[in-house]
Structure formats: C-alpha cells, structure tokens
Amino acid sequence: MKLGIDISGANIIENWEEIKNSVDFVIIKYGNICDDEEFYQHETVQHRIKACQNLKIPFGLYIYNYCNNV
C-alpha cells in the first residue's frame, strides 16, 4: 500500500524534504478556479508542482469547485 497526502491551500509547507521522506505521493488540491489559465498561473500551485518535480515526489492535481447552480 502506498502512503500519500492531500495538500490544499490551507496547508503551509515549510519542509518539502520531510514530506519526501514521509510519503510516496502528494495530491495537490486547488479550489474555485475559473479556468485553466488561472490554474497554471497560480503561484501556490506552481510552487507545489515545482517542489514535487525538484524532489521527484510523484504528484497529482485536482480542482475542487463549490458549484452554486447547475
């Protein structure tokens, strides 16, 4: 079994090396994004992706949206 963590906007990551040594993968969550361009330009998302890439931590991304209508 693999061990992973879900990192949302509420999490402040100070030591990515510690994460690398503690888990097998990271899932990066970002909520309420209007479009793809906003997602890829978001500084926190970019930082987390680069941290995972630099440390070779497998990662995935997902968008959580609070829908208000159909």
CHARMM-style PDB file with segment names, atoms N, HN, CA, C and O in Angstrom:
ATOM      1  N   MET     1       0.838  -1.169   0.000  1.00  0.00      PROA
ATOM      2  CA  MET     1       0.000   0.000   0.000  1.00  0.00      PROA
ATOM      3  C   MET     1       0.889   1.242   0.000  1.00  0.00      PROA
ATOM      4  O   MET     1       1.907   1.291   0.691  1.00  0.00      PROA
ATOM      5  N   LYS     2       0.494   2.234  -0.778  1.00  0.00      PROA
ATOM      6  HN  LYS     2      -0.332   2.194  -1.339  1.00  0.00      PROA
ATOM      7  CA  LYS     2       1.224   3.497  -0.865  1.00  0.00      PROA
ATOM      8  C   LYS     2       0.618   4.509   0.098  1.00  0.00      PROA
ATOM      9  O   LYS     2      -0.583   4.483   0.365  1.00  0.00      PROA
ATOM     10  N   LEU     3       1.460   5.402   0.617  1.00  0.00      PROA
ATOM     11  HN  LEU     3       2.436   5.424   0.399  1.00  0.00      PROA
ATOM     12  CA  LEU     3       1.017   6.445   1.532  1.00  0.00      PROA
ATOM     13  C   LEU     3       1.157   7.796   0.849  1.00  0.00      PROA
ATOM     14  O   LEU     3       2.231   8.145   0.359  1.00  0.00      PROA
ATOM     15  N   GLY     4       0.056   8.561   0.819  1.00  0.00      PROA
ATOM     16  HN  GLY     4      -0.817   8.278   1.217  1.00  0.00      PROA
ATOM     17  CA  GLY     4       0.083   9.879   0.204  1.00  0.00      PROA
ATOM     18  C   GLY     4      -0.611  10.895   1.074  1.00  0.00      PROA
ATOM     19  O   GLY     4      -1.306  10.546   2.028  1.00  0.00      PROA
ATOM     20  N   ILE     5      -0.416  12.165   0.737  1.00  0.00      PROA
ATOM     21  HN  ILE     5       0.148  12.449  -0.038  1.00  0.00      PROA
ATOM     22  CA  ILE     5      -1.108  13.226   1.452  1.00  0.00      PROA
ATOM     23  C   ILE     5      -1.794  14.152   0.454  1.00  0.00      PROA
ATOM     24  O   ILE     5      -1.372  14.292  -0.694  1.00  0.00      PROA
ATOM     25  N   ASP     6      -2.850  14.768   0.925  1.00  0.00      PROA
ATOM     26  HN  ASP     6      -3.193  14.654   1.857  1.00  0.00      PROA
ATOM     27  CA  ASP     6      -3.632  15.742   0.169  1.00  0.00      PROA
ATOM     28  C   ASP     6      -3.240  17.117   0.695  1.00  0.00      PROA
ATOM     29  O   ASP     6      -3.437  17.413   1.873  1.00  0.00      PROA
ATOM     30  N   ILE     7      -2.688  17.954  -0.172  1.00  0.00      PROA
ATOM     31  HN  ILE     7      -2.528  17.713  -1.129  1.00  0.00      PROA
ATOM     32  CA  ILE     7      -2.263  19.283   0.239  1.00  0.00      PROA
ATOM     33  C   ILE     7      -3.206  20.300  -0.376  1.00  0.00      PROA
ATOM     34  O   ILE     7      -3.317  20.394  -1.598  1.00  0.00      PROA
ATOM     35  N   SER     8      -3.887  21.066   0.476  1.00  0.00      PROA
ATOM     36  HN  SER     8      -3.797  20.989   1.469  1.00  0.00      PROA
ATOM     37  CA  SER     8      -4.809  22.093  -0.005  1.00  0.00      PROA
ATOM     38  C   SER     8      -4.210  23.467   0.255  1.00  0.00      PROA
ATOM     39  O   SER     8      -3.114  23.584   0.804  1.00  0.00      PROA
ATOM     40  N   GLY     9      -4.935  24.504  -0.142  1.00  0.00      PROA
ATOM     41  HN  GLY     9      -5.825  24.410  -0.588  1.00  0.00      PROA
ATOM     42  CA  GLY     9      -4.485  25.875   0.058  1.00  0.00      PROA
ATOM     43  C   GLY     9      -4.299  26.235   1.517  1.00  0.00      PROA
ATOM     44  O   GLY     9      -3.577  27.178   1.839  1.00  0.00      PROA
ATOM     45  N   ALA    10      -4.944  25.493   2.403  1.00  0.00      PROA
ATOM     46  HN  ALA    10      -5.530  24.726   2.142  1.00  0.00      PROA
ATOM     47  CA  ALA    10      -4.842  25.787   3.831  1.00  0.00      PROA
ATOM     48  C   ALA    10      -3.535  25.283   4.441  1.00  0.00      PROA
ATOM     49  O   ALA    10      -3.167  25.685   5.544  1.00  0.00      PROA
ATOM     50  N   ASN    11      -2.831  24.400   3.722  1.00  0.00      PROA
ATOM     51  HN  ASN    11      -3.129  24.073   2.826  1.00  0.00      PROA
ATOM     52  CA  ASN    11      -1.588  23.832   4.242  1.00  0.00      PROA
ATOM     53  C   ASN    11      -0.397  24.715   3.884  1.00  0.00      PROA
ATOM     54  O   ASN    11      -0.239  25.121   2.733  1.00  0.00      PROA
ATOM     55  N   ILE    12       0.427  25.006   4.864  1.00  0.00      PROA
ATOM     56  HN  ILE    12       0.299  24.676   5.799  1.00  0.00      PROA
ATOM     57  CA  ILE    12       1.674  25.719   4.625  1.00  0.00      PROA
ATOM     58  C   ILE    12       2.793  24.701   4.741  1.00  0.00      PROA
ATOM     59  O   ILE    12       2.994  24.105   5.799  1.00  0.00      PROA
ATOM     60  N   ILE    13       3.515  24.506   3.657  1.00  0.00      PROA
ATOM     61  HN  ILE    13       3.351  24.990   2.798  1.00  0.00      PROA
ATOM     62  CA  ILE    13       4.584  23.518   3.628  1.00  0.00      PROA
ATOM     63  C   ILE    13       5.908  24.244   3.807  1.00  0.00      PROA
ATOM     64  O   ILE    13       6.296  25.063   2.974  1.00  0.00      PROA
ATOM     65  N   GLU    14       6.588  23.941   4.881  1.00  0.00      PROA
ATOM     66  HN  GLU    14       6.274  23.275   5.558  1.00  0.00      PROA
ATOM     67  CA  GLU    14       7.876  24.576   5.145  1.00  0.00      PROA
ATOM     68  C   GLU    14       9.044  23.664   4.811  1.00  0.00      PROA
ATOM     69  O   GLU    14      10.137  24.145   4.510  1.00  0.00      PROA
ATOM     70  N   ASN    15       8.828  22.351   4.861  1.00  0.00      PROA
ATOM     71  HN  ASN    15       7.941  21.961   5.105  1.00  0.00      PROA
ATOM     72  CA  ASN    15       9.926  21.421   4.640  1.00  0.00      PROA
ATOM     73  C   ASN    15       9.497  20.319   3.676  1.00  0.00      PROA
ATOM     74  O   ASN    15       8.965  19.291   4.093  1.00  0.00      PROA
ATOM     75  N   TRP    16       9.730  20.540   2.396  1.00  0.00      PROA
ATOM     76  HN  TRP    16      10.163  21.375   2.056  1.00  0.00      PROA
ATOM     77  CA  TRP    16       9.349  19.563   1.393  1.00  0.00      PROA
ATOM     78  C   TRP    16      10.198  18.292   1.497  1.00  0.00      PROA
ATOM     79  O   TRP    16       9.735  17.202   1.159  1.00  0.00      PROA
ATOM     80  N   GLU    17      11.422  18.435   1.959  1.00  0.00      PROA
ATOM     81  HN  GLU    17      11.798  19.320   2.234  1.00  0.00      PROA
ATOM     82  CA  GLU    17      12.290  17.265   2.125  1.00  0.00      PROA
ATOM     83  C   GLU    17      11.683  16.286   3.135  1.00  0.00      PROA
ATOM     84  O   GLU    17      11.759  15.072   2.948  1.00  0.00      PROA
ATOM     85  N   GLU    18      11.089  16.811   4.191  1.00  0.00      PROA
ATOM     86  HN  GLU    18      11.027  17.798   4.343  1.00  0.00      PROA
ATOM     87  CA  GLU    18      10.418  15.970   5.194  1.00  0.00      PROA
ATOM     88  C   GLU    18       9.237  15.235   4.569  1.00  0.00      PROA
ATOM     89  O   GLU    18       9.004  14.063   4.864  1.00  0.00      PROA
ATOM     90  N   ILE    19       8.497  15.922   3.711  1.00  0.00      PROA
ATOM     91  HN  ILE    19       8.687  16.874   3.471  1.00  0.00      PROA
ATOM     92  CA  ILE    19       7.373  15.284   3.026  1.00  0.00      PROA
ATOM     93  C   ILE    19       7.892  14.148   2.147  1.00  0.00      PROA
ATOM     94  O   ILE    19       7.338  13.048   2.143  1.00  0.00      PROA
ATOM     95  N   LYS    20       8.963  14.429   1.404  1.00  0.00      PROA
ATOM     96  HN  LYS    20       9.413  15.322   1.407  1.00  0.00      PROA
ATOM     97  CA  LYS    20       9.536  13.410   0.523  1.00  0.00      PROA
ATOM     98  C   LYS    20       9.893  12.150   1.299  1.00  0.00      PROA
ATOM     99  O   LYS    20       9.693  11.039   0.809  1.00  0.00      PROA
ATOM    100  N   ASN    21      10.415  12.317   2.495  1.00  0.00      PROA
ATOM    101  HN  ASN    21      10.578  13.220   2.893  1.00  0.00      PROA
ATOM    102  CA  ASN    21      10.838  11.170   3.300  1.00  0.00      PROA
ATOM    103  C   ASN    21       9.682  10.491   4.038  1.00  0.00      PROA
ATOM    104  O   ASN    21       9.865   9.430   4.635  1.00  0.00      PROA
ATOM    105  N   SER    22       8.494  11.098   3.999  1.00  0.00      PROA
ATOM    106  HN  SER    22       8.345  11.960   3.514  1.00  0.00      PROA
ATOM    107  CA  SER    22       7.362  10.574   4.772  1.00  0.00      PROA
ATOM    108  C   SER    22       6.271   9.907   3.936  1.00  0.00      PROA
ATOM    109  O   SER    22       5.518   9.077   4.445  1.00  0.00      PROA
ATOM    110  N   VAL    23       6.183  10.269   2.652  1.00  0.00      PROA
ATOM    111  HN  VAL    23       6.794  10.944   2.238  1.00  0.00      PROA
ATOM    112  CA  VAL    23       5.077   9.770   1.825  1.00  0.00      PROA
ATOM    113  C   VAL    23       5.582   9.266   0.479  1.00  0.00      PROA
ATOM    114  O   VAL    23       6.716   9.527   0.076  1.00  0.00      PROA
ATOM    115  N   ASP    24       4.701   8.533  -0.204  1.00  0.00      PROA
ATOM    116  HN  ASP    24       3.780   8.321   0.123  1.00  0.00      PROA
ATOM    117  CA  ASP    24       5.014   8.020  -1.540  1.00  0.00      PROA
ATOM    118  C   ASP    24       4.524   8.951  -2.644  1.00  0.00      PROA
ATOM    119  O   ASP    24       5.052   8.924  -3.756  1.00  0.00      PROA
ATOM    120  N   PHE    25       3.522   9.772  -2.348  1.00  0.00      PROA
ATOM    121  HN  PHE    25       3.094   9.794  -1.445  1.00  0.00      PROA
ATOM    122  CA  PHE    25       2.984  10.694  -3.348  1.00  0.00      PROA
ATOM    123  C   PHE    25       2.250  11.840  -2.676  1.00  0.00      PROA
ATOM    124  O   PHE    25       1.947  11.795  -1.484  1.00  0.00      PROA
ATOM    125  N   VAL    26       1.973  12.864  -3.463  1.00  0.00      PROA
ATOM    126  HN  VAL    26       2.220  12.900  -4.431  1.00  0.00      PROA
ATOM    127  CA  VAL    26       1.253  14.055  -2.993  1.00  0.00      PROA
ATOM    128  C   VAL    26       0.107  14.322  -3.965  1.00  0.00      PROA
ATOM    129  O   VAL    26       0.273  14.203  -5.179  1.00  0.00      PROA
ATOM    130  N   ILE    27      -1.039  14.679  -3.431  1.00  0.00      PROA
ATOM    131  HN  ILE    27      -1.174  14.776  -2.445  1.00  0.00      PROA
ATOM    132  CA  ILE    27      -2.159  15.158  -4.237  1.00  0.00      PROA
ATOM    133  C   ILE    27      -2.318  16.643  -3.916  1.00  0.00      PROA
ATOM    134  O   ILE    27      -2.479  17.020  -2.755  1.00  0.00      PROA
ATOM    135  N   ILE    28      -2.273  17.471  -4.941  1.00  0.00      PROA
ATOM    136  HN  ILE    28      -2.143  17.165  -5.884  1.00  0.00      PROA
ATOM    137  CA  ILE    28      -2.365  18.923  -4.755  1.00  0.00      PROA
ATOM    138  C   ILE    28      -3.769  19.375  -5.118  1.00  0.00      PROA
ATOM    139  O   ILE    28      -4.226  19.175  -6.243  1.00  0.00      PROA
ATOM    140  N   LYS    29      -4.446  19.984  -4.159  1.00  0.00      PROA
ATOM    141  HN  LYS    29      -4.074  20.146  -3.245  1.00  0.00      PROA
ATOM    142  CA  LYS    29      -5.814  20.465  -4.345  1.00  0.00      PROA
ATOM    143  C   LYS    29      -5.818  21.974  -4.505  1.00  0.00      PROA
ATOM    144  O   LYS    29      -5.098  22.699  -3.818  1.00  0.00      PROA
ATOM    145  N   TYR    30      -6.642  22.418  -5.424  1.00  0.00      PROA
ATOM    146  HN  TYR    30      -7.226  21.829  -5.982  1.00  0.00      PROA
ATOM    147  CA  TYR    30      -6.893  23.854  -5.516  1.00  0.00      PROA
ATOM    148  C   TYR    30      -8.362  24.039  -5.811  1.00  0.00      PROA
ATOM    149  O   TYR    30      -8.897  23.394  -6.713  1.00  0.00      PROA
ATOM    150  N   GLY    31      -9.030  24.911  -5.065  1.00  0.00      PROA
ATOM    151  HN  GLY    31      -8.595  25.434  -4.332  1.00  0.00      PROA
ATOM    152  CA  GLY    31     -10.467  25.095  -5.223  1.00  0.00      PROA
ATOM    153  C   GLY    31     -10.853  26.390  -5.897  1.00  0.00      PROA
ATOM    154  O   GLY    31     -10.115  27.375  -5.885  1.00  0.00      PROA
ATOM    155  N   ASN    32     -12.028  26.356  -6.483  1.00  0.00      PROA
ATOM    156  HN  ASN    32     -12.627  25.556  -6.493  1.00  0.00      PROA
ATOM    157  CA  ASN    32     -12.661  27.534  -7.086  1.00  0.00      PROA
ATOM    158  C   ASN    32     -11.829  28.207  -8.167  1.00  0.00      PROA
ATOM    159  O   ASN    32     -11.643  29.423  -8.144  1.00  0.00      PROA
ATOM    160  N   ILE    33     -11.342  27.440  -9.088  1.00  0.00      PROA
ATOM    161  HN  ILE    33     -11.493  26.452  -9.106  1.00  0.00      PROA
ATOM    162  CA  ILE    33     -10.607  28.008 -10.220  1.00  0.00      PROA
ATOM    163  C   ILE    33     -11.572  28.212 -11.374  1.00  0.00      PROA
ATOM    164  O   ILE    33     -12.387  27.345 -11.691  1.00  0.00      PROA
ATOM    165  N   CYS    34     -11.462  29.360 -11.980  1.00  0.00      PROA
ATOM    166  HN  CYS    34     -10.800  30.063 -11.722  1.00  0.00      PROA
ATOM    167  CA  CYS    34     -12.387  29.700 -13.063  1.00  0.00      PROA
ATOM    168  C   CYS    34     -11.996  29.052 -14.383  1.00  0.00      PROA
ATOM    169  O   CYS    34     -12.864  28.581 -15.117  1.00  0.00      PROA
ATOM    170  N   ASP    35     -10.714  29.020 -14.696  1.00  0.00      PROA
ATOM    171  HN  ASP    35     -10.008  29.403 -14.100  1.00  0.00      PROA
ATOM    172  CA  ASP    35     -10.289  28.447 -15.966  1.00  0.00      PROA
ATOM    173  C   ASP    35      -8.864  27.909 -15.860  1.00  0.00      PROA
ATOM    174  O   ASP    35      -8.176  28.126 -14.862  1.00  0.00      PROA
ATOM    175  N   ASP    36      -8.437  27.206 -16.902  1.00  0.00      PROA
ATOM    176  HN  ASP    36      -8.996  27.029 -17.712  1.00  0.00      PROA
ATOM    177  CA  ASP    36      -7.110  26.589 -16.905  1.00  0.00      PROA
ATOM    178  C   ASP    36      -5.994  27.623 -16.760  1.00  0.00      PROA
ATOM    179  O   ASP    36      -5.016  27.382 -16.053  1.00  0.00      PROA
ATOM    180  N   GLU    37      -6.133  28.763 -17.420  1.00  0.00      PROA
ATOM    181  HN  GLU    37      -6.927  28.959 -17.995  1.00  0.00      PROA
ATOM    182  CA  GLU    37      -5.092  29.785 -17.370  1.00  0.00      PROA
ATOM    183  C   GLU    37      -4.859  30.249 -15.936  1.00  0.00      PROA
ATOM    184  O   GLU    37      -3.712  30.385 -15.510  1.00  0.00      PROA
ATOM    185  N   GLU    38      -5.928  30.492 -15.190  1.00  0.00      PROA
ATOM    186  HN  GLU    38      -6.860  30.381 -15.536  1.00  0.00      PROA
ATOM    187  CA  GLU    38      -5.804  30.913 -13.793  1.00  0.00      PROA
ATOM    188  C   GLU    38      -5.105  29.836 -12.972  1.00  0.00      PROA
ATOM    189  O   GLU    38      -4.278  30.139 -12.112  1.00  0.00      PROA
ATOM    190  N   PHE    39      -5.443  28.569 -13.245  1.00  0.00      PROA
ATOM    191  HN  PHE    39      -6.115  28.323 -13.943  1.00  0.00      PROA
ATOM    192  CA  PHE    39      -4.839  27.464 -12.516  1.00  0.00      PROA
ATOM    193  C   PHE    39      -3.327  27.451 -12.701  1.00  0.00      PROA
ATOM    194  O   PHE    39      -2.583  27.389 -11.722  1.00  0.00      PROA
ATOM    195  N   TYR    40      -2.874  27.510 -13.934  1.00  0.00      PROA
ATOM    196  HN  TYR    40      -3.479  27.560 -14.729  1.00  0.00      PROA
ATOM    197  CA  TYR    40      -1.439  27.405 -14.214  1.00  0.00      PROA
ATOM    198  C   TYR    40      -0.655  28.641 -13.806  1.00  0.00      PROA
ATOM    199  O   TYR    40       0.564  28.565 -13.659  1.00  0.00      PROA
ATOM    200  N   GLN    41      -1.316  29.777 -13.619  1.00  0.00      PROA
ATOM    201  HN  GLN    41      -2.307  29.839 -13.739  1.00  0.00      PROA
ATOM    202  CA  GLN    41      -0.625  30.980 -13.197  1.00  0.00      PROA
ATOM    203  C   GLN    41      -0.647  31.168 -11.684  1.00  0.00      PROA
ATOM    204  O   GLN    41      -0.004  32.082 -11.168  1.00  0.00      PROA
ATOM    205  N   HSD    42      -1.370  30.324 -10.975  1.00  0.00      PROA
ATOM    206  HN  HSD    42      -1.892  29.582 -11.394  1.00  0.00      PROA
ATOM    207  CA  HSD    42      -1.489  30.475  -9.531  1.00  0.00      PROA
ATOM    208  C   HSD    42      -0.159  30.149  -8.860  1.00  0.00      PROA
ATOM    209  O   HSD    42       0.358  29.043  -9.021  1.00  0.00      PROA
ATOM    210  N   GLU    43       0.397  31.089  -8.115  1.00  0.00      PROA
ATOM    211  HN  GLU    43      -0.023  31.988  -7.985  1.00  0.00      PROA
ATOM    212  CA  GLU    43       1.734  30.971  -7.539  1.00  0.00      PROA
ATOM    213  C   GLU    43       1.878  29.779  -6.592  1.00  0.00      PROA
ATOM    214  O   GLU    43       2.884  29.071  -6.642  1.00  0.00      PROA
ATOM    215  N   THR    44       0.896  29.552  -5.741  1.00  0.00      PROA
ATOM    216  HN  THR    44       0.079  30.127  -5.701  1.00  0.00      PROA
ATOM    217  CA  THR    44       0.983  28.445  -4.785  1.00  0.00      PROA
ATOM    218  C   THR    44       0.986  27.105  -5.507  1.00  0.00      PROA
ATOM    219  O   THR    44       1.757  26.213  -5.154  1.00  0.00      PROA
ATOM    220  N   VAL    45       0.139  26.960  -6.503  1.00  0.00      PROA
ATOM    221  HN  VAL    45      -0.487  27.685  -6.789  1.00  0.00      PROA
ATOM    222  CA  VAL    45       0.093  25.712  -7.270  1.00  0.00      PROA
ATOM    223  C   VAL    45       1.427  25.502  -7.986  1.00  0.00      PROA
ATOM    224  O   VAL    45       1.972  24.398  -7.965  1.00  0.00      PROA
ATOM    225  N   GLN    46       1.950  26.539  -8.613  1.00  0.00      PROA
ATOM    226  HN  GLN    46       1.508  27.435  -8.630  1.00  0.00      PROA
ATOM    227  CA  GLN    46       3.233  26.429  -9.313  1.00  0.00      PROA
ATOM    228  C   GLN    46       4.344  26.017  -8.352  1.00  0.00      PROA
ATOM    229  O   GLN    46       5.160  25.150  -8.668  1.00  0.00      PROA
ATOM    230  N   HSD    47       4.370  26.639  -7.184  1.00  0.00      PROA
ATOM    231  HN  HSD    47       3.707  27.343  -6.927  1.00  0.00      PROA
ATOM    232  CA  HSD    47       5.404  26.320  -6.194  1.00  0.00      PROA
ATOM    233  C   HSD    47       5.331  24.848  -5.777  1.00  0.00      PROA
ATOM    234  O   HSD    47       6.358  24.177  -5.684  1.00  0.00      PROA
ATOM    235  N   ARG    48       4.148  24.361  -5.533  1.00  0.00      PROA
ATOM    236  HN  ARG    48       3.313  24.906  -5.608  1.00  0.00      PROA
ATOM    237  CA  ARG    48       3.977  22.975  -5.093  1.00  0.00      PROA
ATOM    238  C   ARG    48       4.353  21.990  -6.191  1.00  0.00      PROA
ATOM    239  O   ARG    48       4.979  20.965  -5.923  1.00  0.00      PROA
ATOM    240  N   ILE    49       3.974  22.298  -7.420  1.00  0.00      PROA
ATOM    241  HN  ILE    49       3.465  23.131  -7.638  1.00  0.00      PROA
ATOM    242  CA  ILE    49       4.344  21.431  -8.542  1.00  0.00      PROA
ATOM    243  C   ILE    49       5.866  21.392  -8.688  1.00  0.00      PROA
ATOM    244  O   ILE    49       6.450  20.318  -8.830  1.00  0.00      PROA
ATOM    245  N   LYS    50       6.499  22.552  -8.655  1.00  0.00      PROA
ATOM    246  HN  LYS    50       6.025  23.424  -8.540  1.00  0.00      PROA
ATOM    247  CA  LYS    50       7.962  22.615  -8.805  1.00  0.00      PROA
ATOM    248  C   LYS    50       8.676  21.895  -7.660  1.00  0.00      PROA
ATOM    249  O   LYS    50       9.682  21.219  -7.881  1.00  0.00      PROA
ATOM    250  N   ALA    51       8.157  22.039  -6.439  1.00  0.00      PROA
ATOM    251  HN  ALA    51       7.340  22.588  -6.260  1.00  0.00      PROA
ATOM    252  CA  ALA    51       8.765  21.349  -5.296  1.00  0.00      PROA
ATOM    253  C   ALA    51       8.705  19.841  -5.502  1.00  0.00      PROA
ATOM    254  O   ALA    51       9.693  19.142  -5.274  1.00  0.00      PROA
ATOM    255  N   CYS    52       7.553  19.338  -5.931  1.00  0.00      PROA
ATOM    256  HN  CYS    52       6.751  19.905  -6.115  1.00  0.00      PROA
ATOM    257  CA  CYS    52       7.417  17.898  -6.179  1.00  0.00      PROA
ATOM    258  C   CYS    52       8.344  17.454  -7.309  1.00  0.00      PROA
ATOM    259  O   CYS    52       9.003  16.419  -7.203  1.00  0.00      PROA
ATOM    260  N   GLN    53       8.396  18.224  -8.380  1.00  0.00      PROA
ATOM    261  HN  GLN    53       7.861  19.064  -8.467  1.00  0.00      PROA
ATOM    262  CA  GLN    53       9.259  17.864  -9.503  1.00  0.00      PROA
ATOM    263  C   GLN    53      10.729  17.867  -9.093  1.00  0.00      PROA
ATOM    264  O   GLN    53      11.468  16.938  -9.420  1.00  0.00      PROA
ATOM    265  N   ASN    54      11.154  18.903  -8.381  1.00  0.00      PROA
ATOM    266  HN  ASN    54      10.554  19.658  -8.115  1.00  0.00      PROA
ATOM    267  CA  ASN    54      12.559  19.016  -7.978  1.00  0.00      PROA
ATOM    268  C   ASN    54      12.993  17.878  -7.059  1.00  0.00      PROA
ATOM    269  O   ASN    54      14.125  17.401  -7.142  1.00  0.00      PROA
ATOM    270  N   LEU    55      12.089  17.447  -6.187  1.00  0.00      PROA
ATOM    271  HN  LEU    55      11.170  17.835  -6.120  1.00  0.00      PROA
ATOM    272  CA  LEU    55      12.418  16.370  -5.246  1.00  0.00      PROA
ATOM    273  C   LEU    55      11.993  14.992  -5.741  1.00  0.00      PROA
ATOM    274  O   LEU    55      12.151  13.987  -5.047  1.00  0.00      PROA
ATOM    275  N   LYS    56      11.451  14.969  -6.956  1.00  0.00      PROA
ATOM    276  HN  LYS    56      11.323  15.785  -7.520  1.00  0.00      PROA
ATOM    277  CA  LYS    56      10.999  13.710  -7.569  1.00  0.00      PROA
ATOM    278  C   LYS    56       9.938  13.005  -6.726  1.00  0.00      PROA
ATOM    279  O   LYS    56       9.959  11.785  -6.561  1.00  0.00      PROA
ATOM    280  N   ILE    57       9.014  13.803  -6.198  1.00  0.00      PROA
ATOM    281  HN  ILE    57       8.998  14.794  -6.332  1.00  0.00      PROA
ATOM    282  CA  ILE    57       7.877  13.267  -5.455  1.00  0.00      PROA
ATOM    283  C   ILE    57       6.732  13.088  -6.464  1.00  0.00      PROA
ATOM    284  O   ILE    57       6.313  14.072  -7.074  1.00  0.00      PROA
ATOM    285  N   PRO    58       6.224  11.890  -6.657  1.00  0.00      PROA
ATOM    286  CA  PRO    58       5.080  11.721  -7.541  1.00  0.00      PROA
ATOM    287  C   PRO    58       3.902  12.555  -7.028  1.00  0.00      PROA
ATOM    288  O   PRO    58       3.655  12.622  -5.824  1.00  0.00      PROA
ATOM    289  N   PHE    59       3.178  13.192  -7.961  1.00  0.00      PROA
ATOM    290  HN  PHE    59       3.379  13.138  -8.939  1.00  0.00      PROA
ATOM    291  CA  PHE    59       2.077  14.049  -7.540  1.00  0.00      PROA
ATOM    292  C   PHE    59       0.944  14.011  -8.552  1.00  0.00      PROA
ATOM    293  O   PHE    59       1.123  13.643  -9.713  1.00  0.00      PROA
ATOM    294  N   GLY    60      -0.215  14.401  -8.074  1.00  0.00      PROA
ATOM    295  HN  GLY    60      -0.361  14.700  -7.130  1.00  0.00      PROA
ATOM    296  CA  GLY    60      -1.391  14.571  -8.913  1.00  0.00      PROA
ATOM    297  C   GLY    60      -2.054  15.879  -8.530  1.00  0.00      PROA
ATOM    298  O   GLY    60      -1.768  16.447  -7.475  1.00  0.00      PROA
ATOM    299  N   LEU    61      -2.934  16.350  -9.385  1.00  0.00      PROA
ATOM    300  HN  LEU    61      -3.167  15.888 -10.241  1.00  0.00      PROA
ATOM    301  CA  LEU    61      -3.643  17.613  -9.154  1.00  0.00      PROA
ATOM    302  C   LEU    61      -5.133  17.403  -9.284  1.00  0.00      PROA
ATOM    303  O   LEU    61      -5.591  16.585 -10.082  1.00  0.00      PROA
ATOM    304  N   TYR    62      -5.892  18.149  -8.491  1.00  0.00      PROA
ATOM    305  HN  TYR    62      -5.520  18.813  -7.842  1.00  0.00      PROA
ATOM    306  CA  TYR    62      -7.334  18.169  -8.721  1.00  0.00      PROA
ATOM    307  C   TYR    62      -7.908  19.513  -8.328  1.00  0.00      PROA
ATOM    308  O   TYR    62      -7.376  20.222  -7.473  1.00  0.00      PROA
ATOM    309  N   ILE    63      -9.001  19.838  -8.972  1.00  0.00      PROA
ATOM    310  HN  ILE    63      -9.433  19.263  -9.666  1.00  0.00      PROA
ATOM    311  CA  ILE    63      -9.696  21.095  -8.713  1.00  0.00      PROA
ATOM    312  C   ILE    63     -10.990  20.765  -7.979  1.00  0.00      PROA
ATOM    313  O   ILE    63     -11.784  19.944  -8.437  1.00  0.00      PROA
ATOM    314  N   TYR    64     -11.187  21.402  -6.858  1.00  0.00      PROA
ATOM    315  HN  TYR    64     -10.542  22.070  -6.486  1.00  0.00      PROA
ATOM    316  CA  TYR    64     -12.412  21.248  -6.084  1.00  0.00      PROA
ATOM    317  C   TYR    64     -13.208  22.528  -6.266  1.00  0.00      PROA
ATOM    318  O   TYR    64     -12.710  23.615  -5.974  1.00  0.00      PROA
ATOM    319  N   ASN    65     -14.422  22.413  -6.738  1.00  0.00      PROA
ATOM    320  HN  ASN    65     -14.827  21.529  -6.976  1.00  0.00      PROA
ATOM    321  CA  ASN    65     -15.231  23.583  -7.043  1.00  0.00      PROA
ATOM    322  C   ASN    65     -16.512  23.574  -6.219  1.00  0.00      PROA
ATOM    323  O   ASN    65     -17.176  22.545  -6.096  1.00  0.00      PROA
ATOM    324  N   TYR    66     -16.843  24.707  -5.670  1.00  0.00      PROA
ATOM    325  HN  TYR    66     -16.303  25.542  -5.771  1.00  0.00      PROA
ATOM    326  CA  TYR    66     -18.090  24.871  -4.926  1.00  0.00      PROA
ATOM    327  C   TYR    66     -19.144  25.404  -5.886  1.00  0.00      PROA
ATOM    328  O   TYR    66     -19.283  26.617  -6.046  1.00  0.00      PROA
ATOM    329  N   CYS    67     -19.882  24.511  -6.520  1.00  0.00      PROA
ATOM    330  HN  CYS    67     -19.769  23.526  -6.390  1.00  0.00      PROA
ATOM    331  CA  CYS    67     -20.873  24.922  -7.517  1.00  0.00      PROA
ATOM    332  C   CYS    67     -22.091  25.529  -6.823  1.00  0.00      PROA
ATOM    333  O   CYS    67     -22.582  25.015  -5.818  1.00  0.00      PROA
ATOM    334  N   ASN    68     -22.557  26.629  -7.388  1.00  0.00      PROA
ATOM    335  HN  ASN    68     -22.158  27.046  -8.205  1.00  0.00      PROA
ATOM    336  CA  ASN    68     -23.711  27.325  -6.821  1.00  0.00      PROA
ATOM    337  C   ASN    68     -24.981  27.110  -7.637  1.00  0.00      PROA
ATOM    338  O   ASN    68     -26.077  27.446  -7.188  1.00  0.00      PROA
ATOM    339  N   ASN    69     -24.833  26.552  -8.829  1.00  0.00      PROA
ATOM    340  HN  ASN    69     -23.943  26.279  -9.194  1.00  0.00      PROA
ATOM    341  CA  ASN    69     -26.006  26.293  -9.660  1.00  0.00      PROA
ATOM    342  C   ASN    69     -25.669  25.188 -10.656  1.00  0.00      PROA
ATOM    343  O   ASN    69     -24.533  24.714 -10.701  1.00  0.00      PROA
ATOM    344  N   VAL    70     -26.637  24.784 -11.441  1.00  0.00      PROA
ATOM    345  HN  VAL    70     -27.559  25.168 -11.405  1.00  0.00      PROA
ATOM    346  CA  VAL    70     -26.439  23.708 -12.416  1.00  0.00      PROA
ATOM    347  C   VAL    70     -25.522  24.190 -13.497  1.00  0.00      PROA
ATOM    348  OT1 VAL    70     -25.217  23.443 -14.427  1.00  0.00      PROA
TER     349      VAL     70
END
